[in-house]
């Protein structure tokens, strides 16, 4: 996703952008938008529950945490957008209290903060008291006809109706999942046999798992993939092995060649350094690259297929990798929901915990920090 430049003279462009950056239409929410120098480039977009920001005890502390996130994003200015059912003017309800808490926290570092409100029927400036924002606000139709909105729709951006919808993965159905479970158990049994056979046998099992992943991703990239039979059970069993999962993670990164295959081999001396270089392309601004399309979409489809066909409530590896890809794409809302599902499945999952730290600290992926 590109960092979008928004002219502050046209707030409706910013209001049209926010749901696309979040991936869903917020409700009962407060959204803080980081604006970076030199021309008001939109950076971090952070959503919290409106009642939490309005709470007399918790709200001021939450506002300070939001400001800390924007500070890490090198914001030089900010805008707050409040989503509530009805026009909050005049009054002393949640919208006014939330705005006051954020403005008090932001004033020393960012100065005066514009606050806009989007209701079920219109949009308005919280501070507007004249005809520019009539009761109920200006019509929401204005937000559907913005230049930024049109560009994002043409680029394929879609907005889900709710926050939960952006990470929902439909089950493949009980009968199909039973078939996949049988295949998974067979591949797990092969691994147990390989463990008895020694390191070379285990390496061979892992390599076969990585080759299966590559083949499924290739199928996901092809128009005919919906009609082909996919070895979901083999993929699910493979991802339960940490080295196979790490090899799949490497396969997500463009320009890594056959490193995924070599990383599960034995007696290879340069793998650790190469793995570090691959991860730097995701994390380190000095070396970071944006996720490649359409390859990334193919990986997402493969991982979603594992979740849809695999054991319910036991998909920490696939969900964590999906969350990582969402974070790498700049889709923090989807990343958060997917990662919550992963940690619900396995609270001690190490890769999930590391990603949780990054999301909790609002650390953007490397390519976003480099481009900002």
C-alpha positions as CSV (number, residue, x, y, z in Angstrom):
1,X,0.0,0.0,0.0
2,X,1.4,3.4,-0.9
3,X,1.6,6.2,1.6
4,X,-1.1,8.6,0.4
5,X,-0.8,12.4,0.3
6,X,-4.0,14.2,1.4
7,X,-4.6,17.9,1.1
8,X,-5.8,19.2,4.4
9,X,-8.0,21.7,2.5
10,X,-10.1,18.7,1.5
11,X,-11.0,16.8,4.7
12,X,-13.5,14.6,2.9
13,X,-10.6,13.0,1.0
14,X,-9.1,12.0,4.4
15,X,-12.4,10.7,5.6
16,X,-12.8,8.6,2.5
17,X,-9.3,7.2,2.9
18,X,-9.6,6.0,6.6
19,X,-11.9,3.0,6.1
20,X,-9.6,1.8,3.2
21,X,-6.6,2.1,5.5
22,X,-8.4,0.2,8.3
23,X,-10.0,-2.3,5.9
24,X,-13.4,-1.9,7.4
25,X,-16.1,0.7,8.3
26,X,-15.5,1.7,11.9
27,X,-18.3,2.0,14.4
28,X,-18.3,3.6,17.8
29,X,-14.6,4.3,17.3
30,X,-11.9,7.0,17.5
31,X,-9.3,7.0,14.8
32,X,-6.0,8.9,15.1
33,X,-4.3,9.7,11.8
34,X,-0.6,10.5,11.6
35,X,0.4,13.2,9.1
36,X,4.1,13.4,8.2
37,X,6.2,16.1,6.7
38,X,6.7,17.6,4.3
39,X,3.2,17.5,2.6
40,X,0.8,15.9,5.1
41,X,1.6,12.3,4.0
42,X,-0.7,9.9,5.8
43,X,1.3,7.5,8.0
44,X,0.0,5.4,10.8
45,X,-3.8,5.1,11.2
46,X,-4.8,3.8,14.7
47,X,-8.3,2.9,15.8
48,X,-9.5,2.5,19.4
49,X,-13.0,2.1,20.9
50,X,-14.7,5.5,21.4
51,X,-16.0,4.8,24.9
52,X,-12.4,3.8,26.0
53,X,-10.9,7.1,24.8
54,X,-13.9,9.0,26.4
55,X,-13.5,7.2,29.8
56,X,-12.7,9.8,32.5
57,X,-10.1,7.5,34.1
58,X,-8.7,5.4,31.2
59,X,-9.1,8.0,28.4
60,X,-6.2,10.4,29.2
61,X,-3.8,7.5,29.5
62,X,-5.1,5.9,26.2
63,X,-4.7,9.3,24.5
64,X,-1.1,9.5,25.6
65,X,-0.4,6.0,24.2
66,X,-1.9,7.0,20.9
67,X,0.4,10.1,20.8
68,X,3.4,7.8,21.6
69,X,2.5,5.7,18.5
70,X,2.2,8.8,16.3
71,X,5.5,10.0,17.7
72,X,7.2,6.8,16.7
73,X,5.7,7.3,13.2
74,X,7.3,10.8,13.1
75,X,4.0,12.6,12.9
76,X,4.2,16.4,12.5
77,X,0.5,16.8,12.7
78,X,-2.6,14.6,13.3
79,X,-6.3,14.4,12.7
80,X,-8.9,12.6,14.8
81,X,-12.0,11.0,13.3
82,X,-14.8,9.9,15.6
83,X,-17.4,7.4,14.4
84,X,-20.7,7.5,16.3
85,X,-24.3,6.9,15.4
86,X,-25.6,10.5,15.6
87,X,-24.5,14.1,15.5
88,X,-22.9,14.7,18.9
89,X,-23.4,18.5,18.8
90,X,-24.2,20.1,21.2
91,X,-23.5,18.0,24.2
92,X,-21.0,16.6,26.6
93,X,-21.1,13.0,25.6
94,X,-18.4,10.4,24.5
95,X,-17.4,12.3,21.4
96,X,-16.6,15.5,23.2
97,X,-14.8,13.8,26.0
98,X,-12.7,11.6,23.6
99,X,-11.7,14.7,21.6
100,X,-10.8,16.6,24.7
101,X,-8.6,13.8,26.0
102,X,-6.7,13.5,22.7
103,X,-6.4,17.2,22.2
104,X,-5.0,17.7,25.8
105,X,-2.4,15.0,25.1
106,X,-1.4,16.3,21.7
107,X,-1.3,20.0,22.2
108,X,2.3,20.2,23.6
109,X,3.8,18.3,20.6
110,X,1.4,18.6,17.7
111,X,-0.6,21.7,18.5
112,X,-4.3,22.1,17.6
113,X,-6.0,18.9,16.4
114,X,-8.9,18.9,13.9
115,X,-11.7,16.5,15.0
116,X,-14.1,15.2,12.4
117,X,-17.2,13.1,13.1
118,X,-18.7,10.5,10.8
119,X,-22.3,9.4,11.8
120,X,-24.7,6.9,10.3
121,X,-25.9,9.5,7.9
122,X,-23.4,12.3,7.5
123,X,-20.0,13.8,8.4
124,X,-19.1,17.1,10.2
125,X,-16.5,19.0,12.1
126,X,-17.0,18.6,15.8
127,X,-16.2,22.3,16.3
128,X,-18.5,23.6,13.5
129,X,-21.4,25.7,14.7
130,X,-22.6,27.4,11.5
131,X,-24.2,26.3,8.2
132,X,-21.0,24.6,6.8
133,X,-22.0,21.5,8.9
134,X,-25.8,21.4,9.2
135,X,-27.5,19.2,11.8
136,X,-26.6,15.6,11.1
137,X,-23.7,16.8,9.0
138,X,-23.0,16.8,5.3
139,X,-24.3,13.8,3.3
140,X,-22.1,10.6,3.2
141,X,-22.6,10.5,-0.5
142,X,-19.8,13.1,-0.7
143,X,-17.3,10.6,0.7
144,X,-18.2,8.1,-2.1
145,X,-17.3,10.6,-4.8
146,X,-13.8,11.6,-3.8
147,X,-10.7,11.3,-5.9
148,X,-8.9,9.1,-3.4
149,X,-11.9,6.8,-3.0
150,X,-12.2,6.3,-6.7
151,X,-8.4,5.6,-7.0
152,X,-8.5,3.0,-4.2
153,X,-11.5,1.2,-5.7
154,X,-9.9,1.1,-9.1
155,X,-6.8,-0.3,-7.4
156,X,-8.9,-3.1,-6.0
157,X,-9.2,-1.9,-2.4
158,X,-12.3,-3.1,-0.6
159,X,-13.9,-2.1,2.7
160,X,-15.5,-4.7,4.9
161,X,-18.7,-3.9,6.7
162,X,-17.3,-4.7,10.1
163,X,-13.9,-5.2,11.8
164,X,-14.6,-8.9,12.3
165,X,-15.2,-9.5,8.6
166,X,-11.7,-8.6,7.5
167,X,-10.2,-11.7,9.1
168,X,-13.1,-14.1,8.7
169,X,-12.0,-17.3,6.9
170,X,-14.9,-19.6,5.8
171,X,-14.7,-23.2,6.8
172,X,-14.3,-25.8,4.1
173,X,-17.0,-27.9,5.7
174,X,-17.0,-31.0,8.0
175,X,-16.7,-33.7,5.3
176,X,-13.8,-32.0,3.5
177,X,-12.0,-31.3,6.8
178,X,-12.3,-35.0,7.9
179,X,-10.6,-36.0,4.6
180,X,-7.9,-33.4,5.2
181,X,-7.4,-34.6,8.8
182,X,-6.8,-38.2,7.5
183,X,-4.1,-36.8,5.1
184,X,-2.6,-34.7,7.9
185,X,-2.3,-37.7,10.2
186,X,-0.6,-39.7,7.5
187,X,2.0,-37.0,6.9
188,X,2.5,-36.7,10.7
189,X,3.2,-40.4,10.8
190,X,5.8,-40.0,8.1
191,X,7.5,-37.5,10.2
192,X,7.5,-39.8,13.2
193,X,9.1,-42.5,11.0
194,X,11.7,-39.9,9.8
195,X,12.6,-39.1,13.3
196,X,13.5,-42.7,13.9
197,X,15.4,-42.8,10.6
198,X,17.8,-39.9,11.6
199,X,18.7,-36.4,10.4
200,X,18.8,-37.2,6.7
201,X,15.3,-38.7,6.8
202,X,13.9,-35.7,8.8
203,X,15.5,-33.3,6.3
204,X,13.9,-35.2,3.4
205,X,10.5,-35.0,5.1
206,X,10.9,-31.3,5.6
207,X,12.1,-30.7,2.0
208,X,9.0,-32.6,0.7
209,X,6.8,-30.3,2.9
210,X,8.5,-27.2,1.4
211,X,8.1,-28.6,-2.1
212,X,4.4,-29.2,-1.4
213,X,4.1,-25.6,-0.2
214,X,5.7,-24.3,-3.4
215,X,3.4,-26.3,-5.6
216,X,0.3,-25.2,-3.8
217,X,1.4,-21.5,-4.1
218,X,1.9,-22.1,-7.8
219,X,-1.6,-23.5,-8.1
220,X,-3.0,-20.5,-6.2
221,X,-1.4,-18.2,-8.7
222,X,-3.1,-20.0,-11.6
223,X,-6.6,-19.3,-12.9
224,X,-7.5,-23.0,-12.7
225,X,-6.6,-23.5,-9.1
226,X,-10.2,-23.7,-7.6
227,X,-10.7,-27.0,-9.5
228,X,-7.5,-28.7,-8.5
229,X,-7.1,-31.0,-5.5
230,X,-4.7,-29.5,-2.9
231,X,-2.8,-31.4,-0.3
232,X,-4.0,-29.3,2.6
233,X,-3.3,-32.0,5.2
234,X,0.4,-32.1,4.1
235,X,0.7,-28.4,4.4
236,X,-0.9,-28.3,7.8
237,X,1.3,-31.0,9.2
238,X,4.4,-29.3,7.7
239,X,3.6,-25.9,9.2
240,X,3.6,-27.6,12.7
241,X,7.3,-28.2,12.2
242,X,9.2,-25.0,13.1
243,X,11.9,-25.4,10.5
244,X,9.3,-26.0,7.8
245,X,7.3,-23.0,9.0
246,X,10.5,-20.8,8.9
247,X,11.2,-22.1,5.4
248,X,7.7,-21.0,4.3
249,X,8.3,-17.6,6.0
250,X,11.4,-17.3,3.8
251,X,9.4,-18.3,0.7
252,X,7.2,-15.3,1.3
253,X,10.1,-12.9,0.8
254,X,10.9,-12.0,-2.8
255,X,14.4,-12.6,-4.1
256,X,15.3,-15.4,-1.8
257,X,15.7,-18.1,-4.5
258,X,16.0,-21.6,-3.2
259,X,16.8,-20.5,0.4
260,X,13.6,-22.0,1.7
261,X,14.6,-25.4,0.4
262,X,18.3,-25.1,1.6
263,X,17.2,-24.0,5.0
264,X,15.7,-27.4,5.8
265,X,18.8,-29.3,4.6
266,X,21.7,-30.6,6.6
267,X,25.3,-29.5,6.5
268,X,24.6,-26.1,5.0
269,X,26.9,-23.4,6.5
270,X,25.5,-20.1,5.2
271,X,21.8,-20.7,6.0
272,X,21.7,-18.6,9.2
273,X,23.1,-15.5,7.6
274,X,20.9,-15.9,4.6
275,X,17.8,-16.3,6.8
276,X,18.8,-13.1,8.7
277,X,19.1,-11.2,5.4
278,X,15.7,-12.5,4.3
279,X,14.1,-11.3,7.5
280,X,15.8,-7.9,7.1
281,X,13.8,-7.4,3.9
282,X,10.7,-7.4,6.0
283,X,11.8,-5.6,9.2
284,X,14.9,-3.5,8.6
285,X,14.2,-0.1,6.8
286,X,17.7,-0.2,5.3
287,X,17.1,-3.4,3.4
288,X,13.3,-3.6,3.4
289,X,11.1,-4.4,0.4
290,X,7.4,-4.2,0.0
291,X,5.6,-7.5,-0.4
292,X,5.5,-8.5,-4.0
293,X,2.2,-9.0,-5.9
294,X,0.6,-11.2,-7.1
295,X,2.9,-13.6,-5.3
296,X,1.8,-12.4,-1.8
297,X,-1.8,-12.9,-2.7
298,X,-1.0,-16.5,-3.7
299,X,0.6,-17.1,-0.3
300,X,-2.4,-15.6,1.5
301,X,-4.7,-17.9,-0.4
302,X,-2.6,-20.9,0.5
303,X,-2.5,-20.1,4.2
304,X,-6.2,-19.3,4.2
305,X,-6.8,-22.7,2.6
306,X,-4.9,-24.4,5.4
307,X,-7.0,-22.6,8.0
308,X,-10.3,-23.4,6.2
309,X,-9.5,-27.1,5.8
310,X,-7.5,-27.7,9.0
311,X,-8.3,-28.3,12.7
312,X,-10.6,-25.7,14.2
313,X,-8.8,-23.8,17.0
314,X,-5.4,-25.3,16.2
315,X,-4.1,-23.0,13.4
316,X,-1.4,-20.9,15.2
317,X,1.2,-21.4,12.5
318,X,-0.9,-20.5,9.5
319,X,-2.8,-17.7,11.3
320,X,0.5,-16.2,12.5
321,X,2.0,-16.2,9.0
322,X,-1.2,-14.6,7.7
323,X,-1.0,-11.9,10.4
324,X,2.7,-11.3,9.4
325,X,1.7,-10.9,5.8
326,X,-1.1,-8.5,6.7
327,X,1.3,-6.4,8.9
328,X,3.9,-6.4,6.1
329,X,1.2,-5.1,3.7
330,X,0.4,-2.4,6.1
331,X,-3.0,-3.8,7.2
332,X,-2.7,-3.6,10.9
333,X,-6.4,-4.2,11.6
334,X,-6.4,-7.6,9.8
335,X,-3.0,-8.5,11.3
336,X,-4.4,-7.8,14.8
337,X,-7.4,-10.0,14.4
338,X,-5.5,-12.9,12.7
339,X,-2.9,-12.8,15.4
340,X,-5.5,-12.8,18.2
341,X,-6.8,-16.0,16.6
342,X,-3.3,-17.5,16.5
343,X,-2.7,-16.7,20.2
344,X,-6.1,-18.0,21.2
345,X,-5.0,-21.3,19.6
346,X,-1.6,-21.3,21.2
347,X,-0.9,-18.5,23.7
348,X,2.8,-19.5,23.9
349,X,3.4,-19.5,20.2
350,X,6.8,-17.8,19.9
351,X,6.6,-16.2,16.5
352,X,3.1,-15.0,17.4
353,X,4.4,-13.4,20.6
354,X,7.2,-11.6,18.6
355,X,4.6,-10.2,16.2
356,X,2.4,-9.3,19.0
357,X,5.2,-7.1,20.4
358,X,5.5,-5.3,17.1
359,X,1.8,-4.7,16.8
360,X,1.5,-3.6,20.4
361,X,4.3,-1.0,19.9
362,X,2.7,0.1,16.6
363,X,6.0,-0.6,14.7
364,X,5.3,-0.4,10.9
365,X,7.1,-2.8,8.5
366,X,10.5,-1.8,7.2
367,X,9.4,-0.5,3.8
368,X,6.8,1.9,5.4
369,X,9.4,3.4,7.7
370,X,11.9,3.7,4.8
371,X,9.3,5.4,2.6
372,X,8.1,7.8,5.4
